Amino acid sequence: MSPSANEPVAFIKHPGDYQGSVTWPIQCAHLAEPLSLLYDVWDDDLLTVFRSTEEGALTVINSLQSVPYDLLGKKEAELESRGPDLYDLPDDVLIYNFTFLPVPDILRLRKTCKRFNALTRLPIVWKNAFKLDILANDHPHSLHDIDLEHRTCRGYRVASRWLADTPLIPQSETTFAGPPVSKIKFFPGRRHKFLLTVPKGFGSALTVWDITRREKCSEWIPGVEEFTRMIINEDPESKASVAVSFYEQERIVLLHLDDNGILYEIHSINSHLRPVTLNGDIMALTDNMSKTVIYNWKTDEYAYLDDGGDIEWHQCFQVFFTPSTIIVVRVWSMSLYTRPVPTPPPQTNLHPHRLPFLQLVGRWRQSLELYNLSSFPPIIISKTLSHRGRRQLSEIILGKRATAVWVGPHDRCETLIARVYSGPLNPTAEARVREVCSKPLNHWTPLDYDEELGRIALASDFGKITIVQLVRICALRCDILGWP
């Protein structure tokens, strides 16, 4: 029986037979609940619902959305002995149908037989899954992870932890001992294995740690002079990995981190300014007053952002680059500039257009406010009162997808707190707050947060370094499926 025009049909492509033996009509009334229909007729070999056209072509209406659990226990011999079935489809058709499966179901199919095991390891399968499950939903991911399957699975798991309305209990904690530190930062890229710390006390040193081995890789010690600022490049592909400024010598040193975790000097800049942001070859430099300079260290081009105003309260402490603008955050204000074109010396009086600054939250106000920077002045989208504690909150780190972490004071302990605002990881209008973990008072002051990989670095005054993982690493695929 051949299908009539616009009549839904079930179609399974069988090698050598594309006419009618495995193609049959289904009444339109049966499509009221197509997902239920797909499950109900699985044993009759219905895989995908198509609609025929006037020209006889078939277009997809619905496809299998999850793998029936009874298939998981089938052995390969049993699959081969059946009639026309999922197993009998050509590889290209199977790969196409894998596109409609969520990540856990692709991994479940892998367990059914050797053929599916091989097919679900093909790069095209995970390229499609990454595009449709991760990128399309704007879920966290790291483009520097060259393993497509691992990148997709990790992105799926990180997003699932935030989206689930359950406690955000750490999946693992890695600890190792070191000296008390004043700053701690993850290095982007480089297989996500390196961590940088700055020790407290007199003198200057940068220590690189291998997180996977829990050991020190190297230590860069410039001498007895202390440095005033240290920042890490946001672009892991850049030659300059770290920028360090020195007060007495009035210079900035750029360091490169190699694949073995060793830092070495590659460039020096004579300047009394200190670096605030380093992104690729572009740096934002500032003094202790109102001067901010955008500088390309490779070409020696620069531009001034002159804010003026009350210089006493206009120290710059953060600069953000966008493709067309520069956002400068000072103690009491925020300024937006049209991104200038840096010019070579001696032409140094470039003053880009500046919008009036926005008065921000006062230093004693106990609130946490989230702003949308897509327009200027920024639009406040969330405001939360914070609780007064025995001491002030630590630094608050905000991810690109509206997640934030900080250490909050608590009675006789400190609490690592996570908040997810409305966005790709929170479909509701209300922000969700989770207590990740609590510890006795360790004076967790410096911390860093990697939203893409779901991990948090904490350092105590006693030298203990803790890496909190929101997803498991060694058993990531089992973690997605909920297997031990």
LINBEL-V172415 format. One record per helix or strand of 2 or more residues. SS is the DSSP state (hx for helix, st for strand). FROM is the first residue (numbers start at 1). LEN is the number of residues. If there is no record, write none. Layout:
SS/FROM/LEN ; SS/FROM/LEN
This chain:
st/8/4 ; st/23/3 ; hx/28/13 ; hx/42/3 ; st/48/5 ; st/58/6 ; hx/69/3 ; hx/76/6 ; hx/86/3 ; hx/91/8 ; hx/103/8 ; hx/114/6 ; hx/123/13 ; hx/148/16 ; st/172/6 ; st/181/6 ; hx/190/3 ; st/194/6 ; st/206/5 ; st/215/6 ; st/227/6 ; st/242/5 ; st/251/7 ; st/263/8 ; st/274/6 ; st/282/5 ; st/291/6 ; st/301/6 ; hx/311/3 ; st/316/6 ; st/325/6 ; st/333/6 ; st/343/2 ; st/358/2 ; st/367/6 ; st/379/7 ; st/397/2 ; st/403/8 ; st/413/8 ; st/432/9 ; st/447/4 ; st/455/5 ; st/464/6 ; hx/476/6
